[in-house]
Amino acid sequence: MANERHDELGLSDEQVLDMYRYMLLARKIDERMWLLNRAGKIPFVISCQGQEAIQVGAAFALDRDKDWLCPYYRDLGMVLVFGQSSKDQMLSAFAKAEDPNSGGRQMPGHYGDRRFRIVSGSSPVTTQLLHAVGVALAAKMEKKDHVALTTFGEGSSNQGDFHEGLNFAGVHNLPVIFMCENNKYAISVPVEKQLAGGSVAARAQGYGMPGVQVDGNDPLNVFEAVKAAADQARRGEGPTLIEASSYRLVPHSSDDDDRTYRRAEEVEEARKKDPLVQFKAYLMDAGVMDEEKESALNKEIAQEVDEATEYAEKAPYPDPEQTHTHVYAE
Amino acid sequence: MPVISYIEAVTQALREEMQRDERVFVLGEDVGVRGGVFRATAGLIEEFGPERVLDTPLTESAIAGVSIGASVYGMRPVAEMQFADFIMPAVNQIVSEAAKMRYRSNNSWHCPLVIRAPYGGGVHGALYHSQSVEKIFTGVPGLKIVTPSTPHDVKGLLISAIRDEDPVLFFEHKRCYRLIKGEVPEEEYTVPIGKAEVKREGTDVTVISYGLTLHFALKAAEELEKEGISVHVLDLRTLIPLDKEAVLEAVAKTGKVLIIHEDNLTGGFGGEVSAIISEQAFFELDAPVRRLAGPDVPAMPYSPPLEKEFMLNPEKVTNAIRELAEF
């Protein structure tokens, strides 16, 4: 069907189906990790659930062959689109030697992969934002046309590094995209207690760049905003701050109990706007997907996640001697 | 060989490395048009332009964090913290990020960056322009920490730091900047990181030091020679990685050890050196290991008699060595 929203954005039917596949894959990997955690097989999960549209929509708007990512710990959907596999995620979840992020050194969700220009991240929040500014500075100095995209939560937009990074990028007109994944909660503290002005995007004004608000439950909306920001950055016209709003559908992590600070009804209400449910409906309406295709996709993904889980569970742990390596160049 | 000052050695190293390698650039507060508040980067913006001599906003965390990002990409940033005292907002980036990047990524990513910072007192800088901050970082594996005391070592070590594949904190004692002059070869040379140097041979007492207090030790040694006390002086030059072999050799020379630094006594690097000596050279010792260091007060006060009380000087060092010699 012509003139659907994705056509207007220059996305083919195949591409939007692919977007959905990545969103679903991220969700299924994430759900599997929770099961493994509750079964006592992996110590920790930090989740992407509810934010898949932001992550996948943004990654599709970038150039996967040259752009750089400085993601945060929920960006499962994003790193999958950039090239990491289901197996990579499970190797990380089980902390096995073959984990490409860290060789089993870091908790899951702490992405870093040289193959795909994903800079290694940490747990202290917002530090990665400055690294993206540094990558963008290097692009400018080397006259390359890659952009750096960094993501963070709305709580992180209160950290000094957020303000220092935006200002630095604004002053030096750098090709970087700052994307806030506003999921309404910083662990237990709601957005109302995080943002005095009510908006992350509005903060852009003080740093001389556009501040754009998008519906983070809609991957096409996110795609459009990130594409515009990337084009602007590549033209040498500087950074953009994007605030993509969604909702964290699960507790902060496997060690959190969100029933202590939010009502179940609120979560149920948010589930109605689940990006997966909405995007599926869009694709059905647009005639791009039908129940048959969707069920085949689900089956394929379930098998992929099964295989990844099985592989990672059997994979060897790092040798204890590895504790002492790679402190300095060897 | 030409004689240059300690700070001229910094500028020369920066200029020569920027000429040699286009990936090398400097950034910090006032490093561009002003050439640095101490003038360490004087003339660089004229030669290399504002893109490679970057005046940054007043944001230490960003100076460190942006350097990390650029170095991860493959550049060779040399960041300046205007005073070591002001490094505190950047500690998260240095300790959580730069120090751990290689380790946490299982050797996939690394940060070849240098952070230069003028430290130390004796310049009427009061609490916040006088501190020695090295002990905050010596307990953080992943960082290299360099503390040169002569123009020759400043230049050779700064070049090595810029070429190093890991993050290096390069602490320059600001009292040495114009006070200390010395010969520096005209041809290209480097001084390896992690190698101490015997700055004076002696047989009665070994002094282990670095930075400004190293010069106090050399001066004291000259005085004490007249009294018939022969002092062996080891300049650590690099704190991390520590040249343990050189420390143990220096201990064996005399059997009496005095460790001197301006950083506070408690938690100062002398404690670590002393522990290594007691573990590995106990039977070489003829006297307890002694430390002479800055007092355990929060920072150096402004008023001249207070500053003088805090600071070490050749006289205090001479007395401490003499006492140990007589033990």
Interface residues (C-beta under 8 A of the other chain):
Chain A: W68 C70 D99 P100 N101 S102 G103 G104 R105 Q106 H110 G112 D113 R114 V119 S120 S122 P124 T127 L129 L130 H131 A132 V133 G134 V135 A136 L137 A138 A139 K140 M141 A148 G160 D161 E164 G165 N167 F168 V171 H172 T325 H326 V327 Y328 A329 E330
Chain B: F25 E51 R52 L54 T56 P57 T59 S61 A62 A64 G65 V66 S67 I68 G69 A70 S71 V72 Y73 G74 M75 P77 P89 N92 Q93 S96 E97 K100 M101 R102 Y103 R104 S105 N106 N107 S108 W109 H110 P141 G142 K144 D164 E165 D166 P241
